[in-house]
């Protein structure tokens, strides 16, 4: 029963890791680049919401206003950053997102300050007894939100015309444009959806550890999730998160005492390196095949 408790708590934590990783997957599917700014987008979205909430706006008002701000941000990013870099190399786009992350972080500090904010979503972090397992009520709530969001996004990007256009842009930007796909329109939609995902992830992580600048560092935890699940798969982000959450929890309990310290901070990266050696494309990622 102790083993099951550790395993289930790790799986539930892994779903929150997967929530953050979904934002990276969406941008990668649209542009083939790792969006280093996703972590600061998570922080900026959560900080915007909590500041509005502290100024008297209820959840039902602060949430759509924050979503609107993230959409406006997505339009500005496409106009000022992405459009001038169309058809540039992935390395160029990656460096652009790296610089963008510092811009967003500086903008957040200029607008809202550097104080730590407490966020209360009204969900108590109390343990519930389910079939003998002690599971946090907040973890159940966060896991449910993650599963629903993944189901909606997976359907949206696999069954709709927009999803097909998105995959076409990711495969070959020039070919997609040649058949009439409007690249700026696709980028604006994807970055807007990624901003919405960042807001949901920011609220869940902010409620758990407070809204502070360290929230933007969740990008570091999302990297092994992406490597394991695959950079181009939304369900893969969740599966990768489940594996990372479960293995790091179990490793901390059973391996930690052998090395006289916690291993949860670095064990996921060992697992990611193993996947890079055995299956570089991840569990659900598409293998890159190039003509020679």
N, C-alpha and C positions, 0 to 999 in steps of 0.2 A: 504494500500500500504506500509506503514511503517512496519507493521507486516511481509508482504511478503519479503521485503528487508532484514529484520533481519533473517528470516527463510532461505532464499536462500543463504545468505552469510555464515550462519552457516553450511548449507549442503555442500557448496563448501569447507569450511575449514575442515569439517569432512572427505572429500575424501582424504585430505593430511594426516590426522591422520591414515586413513585406509591404505594408502600407506606404512607407517612405520610398521603397524601391520602385513602386509602380510609377511614380513621377519620373524617375530616370528612364524607365522603359518607354514611356510615351514619347519623350523627346528623342530617344535613340531610334525609335521606330520611324520618326518623321525626318530625322536628319543624319542618322548614323553617327552621332557624336555623344559622348558622355557629358551630360549637363552638370558641371561642377556647381552651378548656382542653385541647384534644387534644394540643398540644405538651407541656404539663406532664404529661399522662398518659403520654406516651412516656418522658419523663425519669423520672417516679416509678416506672414499671414496671421500667425498666432498672436504676434504682438499688436497688430492692428486691431484684431478682434478684442483682445483683452483691454486695450486702452479705450475703445469705444464702450465696452461694457462697464468699465470703471467710471466713465463719464455719464452713466445713467441709462444707456441704451440697453433694452432687454435683448435676450438671445435672438428672438425672431426679427429684430431690427438690425442688430450688429452683424449677424451672419450674412444676409444679402448685401449689405454695404461693403463688407470685406470681400465677398465674391466679386462684386462690381469693380473694386479697386484692383484685384488680381487680374481681371479681364483687361482693364485699362493698361495695367503693367505689361500684359502679354502683347497688346497692340503696339505699345511703345518699343518693346524689345524687338519685335519683328521689323518695325519701321527703322529704328536707329541702329540696331546691331546686326540682325540677320539679313535683311535685304541687301545691304552693301557687300555682304560676304557670300552671296549666292554662287554656287559652283566652286567655292574654295575648298581646300583640303580639309579633312576632318581635324587635323592638328590645329589648323587656324581657327576653326569653330570652337574647338575645346579651349584654346587660349582665350577666346572671346568670352566664353561662359565663366572661365576662371576670373577674368577681370570683372565680369558682371557680378559675381558673387561679392566682391569687395565693395562695389558700388551700392548694391542693395543693402549690405550690412552697414555701410556708412550712412546711407539714406535713413535707415531705421533708427540709428543712433541720433541723427540730426532731428528727426521728427518727434521721436518718442522718448529719447534719453536712454540711459544705460541701466536703469533700475530693474531689479528682479520683480516680476509680477506673479502673483498667485492666481490660478485659474480654477474655478469651481464649476463643473458642468452639472452638478446636482446628482452625481452618481457616487455613492459611498464606496470606498475601497475596503469593504468588509468581506470576510470569508463566508462562503456559502457551502453547506454540506450537500454534495451531490453524489449519491451512491458511495458514500464514505470518503470522497475526495474533497479536500478543502480548496475551493476555487474562489478567487476574488470576483466580486460582483462587477467591479470596473473592468477586469480582464474579459469577462463574458460580454459586457457591453461593447468594448473595443473590438473584440473578435467578430461579433455580429456585424458591426459597421464595416469591418474590413471585408468580410465574405460577401456582403451585399454589394459593396462598391466594386469588388473584383468581378462579380457576376455581371453587373451592368456594363462595366467597361469592356469586358471580354466579348460580350454580345455586340456592343456598339462598334468595336473595331474589327470584328470578324464577319458580321452579317450585314453591315450597312454599306452604302456607296462611299461614304466618307472613309470607312475603314479600308476599303479596297484602294481608294486614292492614296491613303496614308502609306500602305504597303508599297504602292507603286513609286511613290516619292522616295521611300527608304531604299528601294532596290536600284533605281537609276533616276536621278533628278532630271537630267536632260531629256530622257525618253518620256518621263511623266509630263514634262512641260510640252513636249512635242505633240502629245495627244490631247492637249487642252486642259490639263490639270493646273489650276492656279496655285502656284507654290506659296505665295504670301498668305492666301486664304487658309490653306492647310496649316501652315505654321501658326497663324493666329489662333485657330481652333485648338490645336494640340497644346500650345503653351497656356491657353485659357483653361483647358481641362486639367493640365498639370498643375496650374495654380490652385484650382479647386481641390485637387488631391492633396496639395501641400497644406491647404487650410485645414482639411479634415485631419491629416496626420499631425499638424501643429497643435490642434486643439487636444487631441488624445495625448500626445507626448507632453504638452504644456500642463495639462491637468495632472499628469503623473509626476513631473519633476520641476514644474514651474517654468514660466516663460522668461528665458534669459538667453544671452548670446551663445552659451554652450549648446543650445538647441540646434544651431546650424551645423554642429559637428556630427549630427546623425548621419551625414553623408558618409562618414568613415565606417559606420556599421552597415550601411546599405551596400557597400562595395562587395563584401563576400557573398551577400545575398544575391546580387546580380551575377556574380561569377558562377555561382552554383546553379541558379535557376535559369540563367540565360538572359542576355541583354535585350532580346527581342520578343519576350513572352510575358504577358500580364499574369497568367496563371503560374508561370515559372517564378515570378517574384514572390508569390505567396508560398509556393513549395520550398523555394530557397530560404525564405524567412522561417518556415517551420523547422527545416533542418538545422539552421543556425541556432534558433532559439532552444531547440531540444538538446542538441549536442553540447552547446556551451553550458547549459544548466547541469547536465549529467556529468560533463567533464569537471565542472567546478566541485561537485560533490565527491566524485570517485577518483579523480586524478589530482585535484588540488591538494589533498592531504599528503600525497606522495612527493610533491614538489615543494611542500611547505608554503603554499601561497595560492592566491586566486588565479585561475587560468581563463576566466570568462572574458577578460579583456583582449586576449590574443588567440584563443583557441579557434575562433571562427576563421582567422586568417590562415592558420595552418590547414584547415579544411579546404579553404579556397585555393591554396597553392596545390593541394593534392588534386583538386578538380582541374586546375590548369594543366597539370601534367597528364592526367588521364583523359579528360574530356574538356578541351578548351572552350568549346561552344556552350557548355552548361547542359543541364538536363533537357531543357526545352528550347534552347537557342538554335538558330539556323546556321549550319556550317557555311563558311565563306568559300565559295569555289570561284577561282579566277582563271581566265584563259591565259595561257602562256604562249 
